[in-house]
Amino acid sequence: MSDLLLGALSLLLATNPPSTELSNYVGDRLPFLSVLTGAPSIDPNDPVEQEFRVLLRDDDEATRQIEELLGRGPQPDPTRAPTPAAEKEAVRRQLLELINGLRDKYETFLKGHPKHVRARLAYADHLDTHGEDHEVLEQLRLALEVDPKNPVVWNNYAGHFGHVGPITNAFHAYEQAIALRPYEPLYHYNYGTVVFLYRKDAQEYFGINETQVFERALAEYREVRRLAPRVFRYAFDYAQTFYGVKPEPAETPNGRAVAEEKLAQRALSAWRDAWDLADNHLDREGIRMHFARWQIKRKQWDEAREQLAKVVLPEHDELKARLEKSLKYRESGGVETVPDAVPSITAPKLELKLAP
């Protein structure tokens, strides 16, 4: 869970994050392959299906070999002698052979079966891995032509635009996916995440203000929680969103204090829900630090200190130390001048589900 607590902290606080960072952030988190919930039954004895399964096994094996090569490939290390140019070139040739060989297999399969939507989704995922954005879009477009009522295709189509833009296309495509399958929590989750991340674009697209954008994103997360109430990851990420939400506007100091307390209560309620679903010590300790963070905001020094004292796993040492420093500073009368670090919101990369 430490990657959730420490990753991509600044992106959620930006109105519209820089394009390069955003491309890396969203590209890693909006899935191109998705669960085929409610897909027609697949006959495992069908020759085309058997051929497709072989293709997917080839994809898995090529991916394994690529990762192995990258793992032992040249890595910058000032303590080691430079990697010989011949070795670098050999690794590069092996990578290209694997990548292009798998691409040829997909092209051959799709030439014989141009209306095979799952193959186009799998091929799009392969292309996305290697940064072929234009070709990814072409495969998704062709899949959509074959099956315009397929919510999985619309979801993955939206994921592409969430990666490369324009963002308004992502909003529209997620709306289509949800309209076709409103009870799929993944689509609401992805939609809420994109609305939350691209707040300025969302304001223009929906014609609403930033506060309303936050509420729209939170409404999507609440729908996710309603549809999948026992999924820890959804509860955890919903609770995280409250770090980026601003209190309701108020004219007076008392009004602002009331608005801040209302926001804190909503956040703490969400974190208690996540706590109830946590099934391991690592996650529960992580949530304790979130309790402490909100208690520091509310000037509940003893309560925050009590929570942090129960965090003992080394995975949390860095963030715990930062929170203890913040607690000491705030308790002594200091005023935070930098917004709270916000944990990353992530959408898990799901694999294409096939019939057994």
Summary of the structure (lengths in Angstrom):
residues: 356
radius of gyration: 23.2
end to end distance: 30.8
largest distance: 72.0
contacts: 1042
relative contact order: 0.12
helix: 69%
strand: 0%
